[in-house]
Amino acid sequence: MSLNLNDLIDIIEYGAYAQPIVNYILLDCTDKTIEYYLLCLKNIWKFNYREAYKYAELTTTTTTTILKALATLEKISILFNNQKIKKANEELERIKNEIPHLNKKSRKIIIPTIRYIESRFYKFITDSGCRYWSKEYEKSDAQKSLLKYSVARKKIKKENYNKAYELFIEGYFLARKFPHPTMICAGLNSASWWIRYENKKKALIVVNLLEYYIGYYFENLSKIYNWLDTIFEVRRINNDPGISEVCNIVNGLKEFFNEINIDKKFNRSFYSEEFKRETKKIFKENIVKFKNQKETKIPELFFATYTALIEKPYFTKSRILRLIFEGDKDKIIKYFSRDYEKMYFFNLMLSEFNVKEAEKRLMNPVDFEEIKSGVSPFFIARKNLITELFKNVKNFKEFVIHYFELNDEEMKIFDAFLRSAVRYDIKWPITPYPKGKIKNFSIKYGLGQKRVALGYYSFEDNERAFLDSIIEKFLSV
């Protein structure tokens, strides 16, 4: 597969979010230098910096100026992080000298990244002078967001937390416009962490959005643990009952990503007395909403909610599935009123999170009432991904029956596959296509070939082989 360098720049601006496209390109990449650079990125996303540096070195042997500069930037960050200060400064000086030879499109990603490196490692940089040649780079919303965050960090050093907050929020809106998931969450995380010293209620507004976007965009605990820690601390100082759900998320994900040593503060009972009271109150409110719900949407709401949860609830499958597909609302309400776990599940089925309404509160929190959903935005986001995927679904009942025949390990990877099919669906420079069984799967259930391909290629080779075996079960009659 040949790849235009301008397309490559557009792809790499997304960082780790571009993993499905990168995996797809690597299947048939005809340019060895591009292959080396993409392998460098993949190893950085896996925190395998030794391998990443090796591939960055191989990439810098190219005669293509932009690829050499991009690889050098990765080397610089790795060198600074590993306290190789002298060598990092030498590489930094070298790339600055290359700026006049870069085209405008290349500068828009190179220059802001240099400025970000300078702000992050300012204590170790011997010469931070750099002529920026033009402002063409500022046309990228992702890069403008990065620059906002760099300026915000300077305000933090001066303990001007309110100004830093404003800059982080401005950067967040730019990152969301792009959209760049890591930078979206990084901006919200920093804004909430630092403003909590000045206004803990404002911090709580921000973490609601942060929790939603974590659920929407991310699976791996190692990538989101620090953000969840921020959410915990902000909810704690606000005595917010949602702290129970943060603990549930962390401990649930810990089962799948056990390389993270979680803080003992997360060892809390999910169903605290305060949480039970809130759950019961929201349940009564949702009964009214449920009675106005279209019967045809109930099975999809149930399925999307079930897949959203990390630890699956203990429901008698045959009993609950019959109940859901029959659609008798009174019987369903009675069933879910039996204990707090079922009431919580029912609440999640009916809960929504309005991003635009939440955003209005970011800059003017005093003008709006506090948002109270009663259910974690993290799980609402995961539920929304599945409801979006099934807008034009075919053979839904057959799909659900096959799903409940999967074991726990199969469900885990299949849930992530379904969510990834939607979360990665943006306008990429190239369009991935599914082949073979994956293509047949997308056609049979009306899930969209591009989406299914993105979900599929978001996994590595061995995981895709496992997913192949799961897909086969959905193709059986």
N, C-alpha and C positions, 0 to 999 in steps of 0.2 A: 504493500500500500504506500503510495507516494503522498507526502503531506506538505502543503504549502507552509512556509515559515510564518506567514501572517496568521494562518489558522492555528499554528502551534502556539503562538503568543496568546491568542484569544483563549485557547484551552488551558494553558498553564496559569493564567490569571486566577483561575478558580481553585488552585492549590489541590488539596486532597480530594475535594469535591469532584474533580475530573477523573477519578479513578476508573469508572466504567469505560469512558472514552479511551483512556490510556491503555487499559487492558485490551480493548477492541483493536486499537492501532497496532499494538505489539503482536497481535496474532499474525500479521502479514506485513511487517514493517520492512521496507526495502532499503532504507537509509540507516547505515550502522551508527552514525553519529547521533541521529535522532533517537535511535533505540537506546544508546548508552545514556543519553540525557533523561529519557523517560524512566529508565531503570534507576537512575540516580534519584529522581523524584519519588518513585515508589518506595525506595528504601528509606528515604527521609520520612515518609508518611508512616512507615513501620517503626520509626525510631532506630533503624539500623544504620547508624552514621558511618561506621567503618566502611561498609559496602557502598553507601551513598558517595563517600569521598572518592572511592576507587573509580566509580563510574563518572563522577565529575571530572576527575583527572583524565580519563579516556576521552571525554567530550571536549576538553580544552585543546586536544591535539588537532581539532578541525580547523579548516581555513575560513569557516563561516563565522563572521565577527559576532553576530547576535547570539549564536549558540555558545560560543566561547565565553561571552559576557555573562550569559545566564548561568552557565556551569560555574563560572568564577564566583558569582554571588552566593551560590550554594556552598562552595568551598569556604568562603569568608565566614559565613555564619557558623559552620562546623568548626572552623579553626578558633574563632572567638569563644565558642562554647566549651572548647577543650583547652582553653588557656594558651593557645599557640599564638600569642599576641604579635610577635615580630613578623611572623610569616603572614598572619591575617592582614596586617597593615601594608605589607608589600603587595599583596594581592589587591587590596583596596585601592592603593595608589595606581596600580596597573589598569584596573577597570575604569578609573576616573579618566585616565589618559585616552581610553578608547571611546569615550562619549562623543567627541566630535565626528567620529566615523560611523556612528549609528544613525539609522533613519528615524523619522519622527515616531513611527509606530513602536519601534524598539525602545526609544527613550521613555515613552510613557510608562513602561514597566520597569526599566532599569533605574531611572533617576529616583523615583519615589522609594524604591527598595533600598537604594544607597542611603537615602535620607533616613529611612527607618532603621537601618543598621547603625548609622551614626548616632541616632537618638538612643538606641538600645544599648550600644557598647561605648558610649561617649567617654567613659573613664579610661578606656584602653586605646583610643584612637589618637595617633600622634599628629595627624593633620586632617581636620574636618573640612578644609576648604574645597569647594567644588563649584565650578561654573555650570549652571544648569541649561545654558544655551537657548532654550525656548520654553514656552509653557504648554507645548503641545501635549505633554504627558498628562496634564490636568484634565484632559477630555475623558479619561477613564474614571468612572465612578468608583471602581474598586481602589484605584490608586489614590484618588482624592480622599477616600475614606481612610486609607493608610496614613496619609499626611495629617489628617485631623487627629488621629490617635497619637501621632508623634508629638504634635503641639500640646495635646491634653496631658501627656506625661510630663512635659516641662512645667505645666501649671501645678501638677501634683507635687513636684519637687519644692514648689513655693507654697505648698499647702493651700492653694486656691482651689478648693474642691468644687465649688459651685461652677466656676468657669470650666474646669476640667470636665464636669458632668455635661455641660452644654456641648462641649466639643465632642465628647464620646457619643452623645445622642445624635449630633449632626453627622458624625461618621457612620453611625448605625443606619440612618436613613439613606445615605449614599450606598452603603454595603447592601442594603435590602433592595435598592433600585437595580443593582447590578445583575442578579443577586449573588452574594458571596457568603455562604453559610458560616464559615469559621469567623469571618470578620463581623458578621451580624451578631453572633453570640459573644465574641470578644469585646465588642463595644458595649453591649448591654451589661456584660459581666463587670467590666471596669467601671461603668457608670454607677451601677448599684453598689459595688464594693466601696467606692470612695465617697459617694454622697451619703452613705449611712452615718457618717460622722456628723453630718449637718442636718439631715432630715431622714429619719428612718422610715417614715410613711412613704416618701417619694421612692426610696430604695425598694420598698415592697411592690410598688407599681411596676418597677422595672423588672424585678425577678419573675413576675407573672409572665411577661413577654419572653424573657430568657428561657423559662421552663418550657414554654410552648415551642419555641424554635429548636431547643435541644431535642425534644420529642419528634419534631418534624424532620430534622436533618440528620440525626446521629444515632448510632447503635452501640458503639464501643465505649465501655466505661472509662478506659484509659484516656480517651480524648475529651471526656466531659466531666471527669471527676472534680476538677478544680471549680468548674462552673456550678456543679451541684453543691459543692462546699459553700460557695457564696450564697446560693439560694437558702441553704440550711441556716447560715448565720443571720441573714436578713429576716427570715421567718422567725427565728428564735428571739431576736431583740424586739420583734413586733408581737410576740406571743400568738403567732398565727397557727391555727390548727393544721394548716397545710404542711407543717414540718413533719408530721407523721408520714405523709405520702413521699416526701423527699427520702426519708429513711427506707421506705419500702422500695423505691426505685433503686437506690444504691445497693441495698442488700440483695435485691432480685437480680440486678445486673452482675453483681459479684459472683453469682453462681456460674455465669457464662464467661466472665473475664476475671479469673481469679489471680491474675498477676498483680493486681492492685491491692496494696495494704490499706484497708479503709480505717478511718479513725473510729475509735470506740464510741464516740458521741452518736454515731448512727445506729447504735444498738438500742433501739427503742421499740416499744410495742406499737404496731401499726394502728390497732383499734384502741386508742386511749379513750378515756371517758369523754373528754371534750370532743374528740373526733366522732364518737358514737352519737352524741347529741346533735352535732352538725349534720351527720349522715341521715339521721331520722328526720330532721327538719327539712332538708332538701328533698328527701324521698316524698314527703307529703306534698311538697310544692310540685314535684315532677309528675305526680299522678294526674294532676289537672292537664298538664302539657301532653302526657301520654294518651289521654282519652281523645285528644284532637289529632293524634298522629295517624297518618294513612296506614291501613293494615298492610298494604303491599310493601311498605318500607321497613316493617318490623324485622323480618328475617335478616335483611342487610345490616340494619342497625345492631342487631344482636351479634352477627358474625364479625363486623368491624370492631365492636367492643371486645369481643373474646380475643381476637388477634392482638389488640392493643396492649393487653396485660402481659406482664413479664411472667409472673407466676399464675398459671391458669387456675381458675376457680374450680372447685369440685362440684360439678353438676352431673346428674345422671344423664348421659348424652342422649339416649333414645327418648327419655321422658321430656327433657327440655326442648329438643329439636321438634318433636311432635307439637308441643305447646306453641312454639314460636311460629311454625309454619301454619298451624291452624288459625292463629291470629285472634283468639278470644281474649280481649283486653282484660276483662275481669279476672279470668283465670291466671293470666300472666302477672297481673298486679298482686294477686293473692300469693302466687309462688314466690315472687321476689320480696315479699314483706316478711318472710320467715326468719331471716337473721341479717346481721349487719353486712356480711359479705355480699349477700344477694342484693340488699338495698343499695350498697355502694355500686355494684354492677349496673343496676337499674338507673342510678343517677348518672353514671358515665354514658349509658345509652342515650340519655336525653340532654346531656350537657353540651354546651357550645362555648367557643371562646372567640370573641370578636376582636381581631387584631387591630382594626382601625379605631375602634372605641378605646382600646388599651393605649394606642399610640397618642391619642388626643391628650391623655393624662400625663404623658412624659414631660412635656414642657409646662403644662398648666394644671397640675394636680389639684389645686384648690378649687378649680372651677367644675370639678366633676366628683360624683360619688365614687366611693371605692368599689372596685369590681369584686363580686363574690360569686364564684361559680360553684363552690362546694366540692369540686372535683379537680384533681391535678391537671393543669394545662398540658403537661407532658403526655398524659394518656389521651387527652382530647385530640392532640395533634396526631398521634399515631392512629387513632380512630379515623380522623378526617382523611388521612392518606388512603385508607382502604375504601371509604365511601366514595372518594373521588375516582378510584380505580374501577369501581363497579357501577359507574353511571350508565354504561351501555352493556352490562354483562349479559351473557347468554348461558343457558343451562345452569342457572345458579344453584338450584336444589341439588343437582348431581355434584356440582363443585363442592358444596358444603358437606355432603355425605362422604366424598373422597377425603376431604380435609380431616374429618373426625376419625378417619381410619389411620391417620398418621400417628407415629409414636412421638414422645416428647422432643427427642433430638431432631426429628424431621420437621415437627411444627416450628421449632425455633428458627431453623434456617429458612423455612418456607415463609414464615411471617416476615422476616427481614427482606426476603426476595420481593414479596408483594409491596411492602412499603417503599423499597428502593425503586421499584418500577415507576412510582409517581414522583418521589423526591428528586430524582435526577432528570426529570422531564423538562428540560429547558431547550432553548434554541442553540444547539451545538453547531460548530462549523462543519462537522460531518455527521451523518445519520447512521447509527448502527442498525443492523438488521439481524433478526434471529434466523437460525437455520434448523432444519430437521425437526426433531420433536418439540423444541421450544417454539418454533414457528407454528406447528400444528396446535400446540397448546394455546397460543395467543389467538388463533383464528377460532378454535372451538368455543372459547369462553368470551370472545369479544373484548379482550383486554388491551388491544392495541399493540402492534408489532414493535414499534419503536420503544414503547414503555417496557415491554417484556424483555427486549434486548438489553436495555439499560439496567434493569433489575438483575438480569442474568450475568452481565459482565461486571457488575459491582463486586462479584466474588472472584476469588483466586481459582487456579486450575483445579486443585483437589476438591474445593468446595463446589465448583461447578459440576464436577463428576457426581458428587453426592446429590446435587440438585437434579441432575439428569434422571437419577433413579426415582426421585420423588415425582417428577413430572410424568414419568411413565404411568404412575398409578392414576393420574388424572385423565390419561388418554384411553384407559381401559373402559370398556362398555359396561 
